[in-house]
Amino acid sequence: MNKTEADPTEIMDKETLTTESAETMEDQENYGEGDTVDAKPDRKGRFMLFGSKKKDGKLQEKEQSSESHYRIVSPTFQYKMSHQRVGKCIIINNKNFDEKTGMNVRNGTDRDAEELSKCFKNLGFEVFIYDDQTCRNMERLLKEVSEEDHSDSSCFACILLSHGEEGMIYGTDGAMPIKSMTSFFKGDMCKSLVGKPKLFFIQACRGSEFDDGVQTDSGPPNDTTDANPRHKIPVEADFLFAYSTVPGYYSWRNPGRGSWFVQALCNVLNEFGKQLEIMQILTRVNYMVATYFESWSEDPHFSEKKQIPCVVSMLTKELYFN
């Protein structure tokens, strides 16, 4: 677009900014910065507004009848969510990194952590946020949580916000395998979560590739127990990994509004978190990230890039937060 032309997206962004009194001064200062990625090197871009209409501060979908959410469900194929507690939600929010790592400050991640905390508290989780954790501290923290008694909990959730590479997540002092943290919750390691859903949401890059996107021809358009003791179940069962991007690719983050993936996840959870099944929720998140987000930069190498989240599920039943 010619520099002298008015960009309607920029106009909408500025108008939206002035109406969001909840944003901090830091958010407003960062808002003018471009999209960036959770990996080295940090990339600059320009943010494209997520969604087109707002009402009472929330993104709205087209009016849909309650029948559109109807689906046949059976208790046999649903996780039991009637324990005393929904469960713990651990958020590890890494923003600042040691100079030796070569990683930039992840501006916008505090916004992510704050919005995620609200969402998961609304779903009934007991939320704990840990900022700027080293690799050793992240490992120790999740090991200690896995050793707690979760007998009165229905599930467990963990959210990792950091820089990353494929299979790796960054602590403030360097990278470590994601599996070294998630393995503490396997069935043979964490007995009180056997047969219960263990959810991991990971906002981080998984490589250094860009998704250029492709032009389309049309526009966007009777067993209720947790585990049967008479049978074995796989130790890797009942995990769900929701990655912000697919293997090999960058994951985008806006310094003012937060990461694309978390923005979409929070919007869908706020709207449908207590109505839809978890895979329906994450499919909508995929759609929103794929449809409503695109990077913008004066450097054509970093402009008009897209992103698609990736869900890896070993869940054995349907999961509803109602």
N, C-alpha and C positions, 0 to 999 in steps of 0.2 A: 504494500500500500504506500502511496506517495506520502511523504512526511507532512505535506501541507493539508492533506485530507483529514477530515474528522473520522476517528475510529469509533463507531457506535458502541463497541464492546468496552472501550476505555471509558466512554461516557457513563455507561451503565455501572461499571465498576466503581467510579468515583461517587456516583449518586448513592449506590449501595453502601459505600464506606461511610458516608456522612450520616446515614440512618442507623448504623449499628453502634449504638452507644456502649455496648458491652465490650467493644474492641479496645484494647489498651493502646497507649501512645506508641508503644513499640510495634504493635501490629500495624498501626497507621503508617509509621515510618518505613516498615518493611514492605508495605503493600505495593509500593512503587517498584520494588525489585522484581526481577524476573523469576521464572520457575527454575528450580535447581534439582539436582539429583543426589541420591544418597549413596554416593560412591566417589572415589577419586578418579579423575579430577572433577571438581564441582563445575556444573554447567549453568550458564545463564540463559534466561529466556524471558518471555512475557506471558502473563497469565490470561487465559481465556475464561470468561465467566462461566461458572458451573450452574447450568439451569437457566431458565429464561424468565420465570415468574416467581415472585415471592409474596408470601402472605403471612403477616405476624412473625416475620423473621425466619420462616421455614419454607423450604422448597416444596412446591406442590405438584403432585401428579395430576393427570386428568381425572375428573370425577369418575369413580368406578363404583359399581354396585357391590354390596356385600357378597352377592353370588359369585363375583369374579374371583373371590378368594376361597371359594368353597372347594374342598377336595375330600375324598373318602379317606378316613383315618381309622386305624385300628390300634388299640392299646398294646397289642402283641408286638407291634413294630414301632413303638414309641419308647424313648427313654423315660424312665420314671423321674419326674421332676417335683415330687411331693415330699422330699426330705425337709428336715428342719431349716436348712439353709440352701440357697441356690448354689453358693460356693464362693471361692476366692477368685479375684481377678488381679493378677500382678502386672503392672505396667512398668517396664524398664525404659526410661526416656533419656537417651544419650544425646546430648547437644554439643558439648565441648570435648575436644580430643587433644591428647598430647601432641606437641609439635612434631615429634618423631614419626607419628603415623602418617603425616601428610594430609590429614583429613580436615576439611573446613568445618566451621561452626554450622550446625543444622538449624538455622533460623526458621521458625515456624513450627518446630516440633513441640514446643510448650503448648501451643494452641491445639495440636493433635492430642496431647496427653490430657488436657483439660476437657476437651469435647468427648474423648473416649471415656473418661472417668464418669462424666454425667450420664452417658448412654448406658454403661454397664451397671451403674448404680440404679438406674431406672428399671433395668431388667432384674434387679434383686441381688446383684453381686456385691460382695464386700471388697472394695477396691483399695489397692495400695500402690502408690507411685514411688519409684526409686529413680532419682536423677543421677546422671553421669557416673555410671558404674564401670569399674575395671572388669576385665575378663574374669579374674579370680573372684571378684565380688558377685558377678552375675551367676557364676557356677555355684558358689557357696549359697547364695540366696535361694536359687531354685532347688538345690539339694535339700536345704532345710525345710522348704515348703513341701517337698515330696515326702518328707519323713513325718510330717504332721498327720494327725488322724482326721481324715475326710469322711468318716463314716456317716456323719449327719449332713453331708453336702451332696447335692445332685450332680454337680459337675465342677470343672476347673477351667479357668481361662488365663492365658498369659499373652501379653502384647509386647512385642519388641520393636522399639523405634530407634533406628540407628543407621549408620552407613553399613554397607555389606558387599559381599561378592558371592558367587555361586556356592551355596552350602556353608557360607561363613557369615557371621555377624560381628560387628565391631564393638568392643568395649572401649573405654576412653584411652586405653594403652595399646590397642592392637586388635587383631581379628582372632576369632575362635570358631570352631565348628558349631553350627546350630544344634546338631544332634547331641553334642556333649551336654547340653542343657535339657533337651526334651527327653533324653533317654532315662532320666531319673523318674519319669512318670509311667514307664512301661509297666505292664501287668505284674511282672516278677519283681519289680522294684518298689512300686507304690500300691500295696494291696488294698488300701481303703478306697482307691479310685478304680478298681477292677470293674469292668462292665459299665463304667460311667464315661460320659464324653469329656475329652481333654482337648481344649481348643487353643490353638496358637495362631495369633495374627501377627504377621511379620512385615513391617514397613521398612524396606531396605533394598538397595540395588542387588541384582544377581548376576551382574556382568557389565560390560561396557558397550553393548550394542544399542543402537537407536531403532525404534520402530517408526518407519516413514509413513506407515498407513497405506491404504489403497482406496482409490475413488470408487464409490458404489454407484449403481444406476438409479437408486432411489434414496430418499432421505431417511432419517432415523424413525424411524417409526415408533391269646388269653394269658400269656406269660408276661406279667408286669414287673417281675423282679429284675434287679440290675445284672445279676449273673447267676446262672444255674450251677450250683456247686457240684452237681453230678457230672458235668462235662467240662473239658478244657476249652479255653478260648485263647487265641493267639496273643502273645504279649504286646504285639504292635497294634492290636485292635482298639477301636474307639478313639482314635486320634483324628483331628482335623487340622490341617495347615492351610491357612488363608494367606497367601503371599501377595504383596502389592503388585508384583510383576512376574512374568514368566522367566524361566532360566535363561541366563545370558544377557538380559536386558537391564537398562537403567530404570530407575523408579523416580518419578518426578515429585517435587515438593515446591510449594509456593511459600516464600518467606512470610507473607502476611496472613494467608488463609490456611496454611498447613499443607500436608501431602494430599495429592489427588485421591489416593486410595482411602485414606482416613476420612476425608470430607464425604466421599460417597458412602462409606460404611456407616458413618454416624447419621447421615440423612436417612438412609434406609432403615436403620435400627430405630430411630426416633419415630418414623412413620409406621413401620410394619413389624417391629421387633417382637411384639407380643401376639402377632397374628400369623405370620408366615413361618414355615419350616426353615431351618438354617440354610439348606441348599438353595431354597427359593430366594432367601435374603441375599446370599452371596452371588447368585446369578443376576439379581437386579443390580448389585454393586458392580459386577463385571460390565453390565450394559451401560451404566451411568458413566463409569470411567472411560469406556471405549467411545461413548457417544459425545459426551459434553466437555471433554478435556482435550486441549491441544496446545503444545508449547509455541511460543512466539519469540523470535530473536532477530536482531539486526544481522547476526551471522547466519547465513542460510543453512549452514551445517547443523545448527541447533534449533531451527525453526520448523514449525508445523509437524512436530513429532507426536506420536500417539503412545498409548500404554494400555495393556490389558492385564488385570489381575489373574491369579492362578490359584485354584482350589485343589488341594490334594486331600481326599477323604478316605479314612479307614473306619468311618462310623458304621455301626451295624444296625442302627435304628434311626428313626426320624427324631429330630430334636426341635421341640417347641418351648419357648420361654414363657408360656402362659400357665 
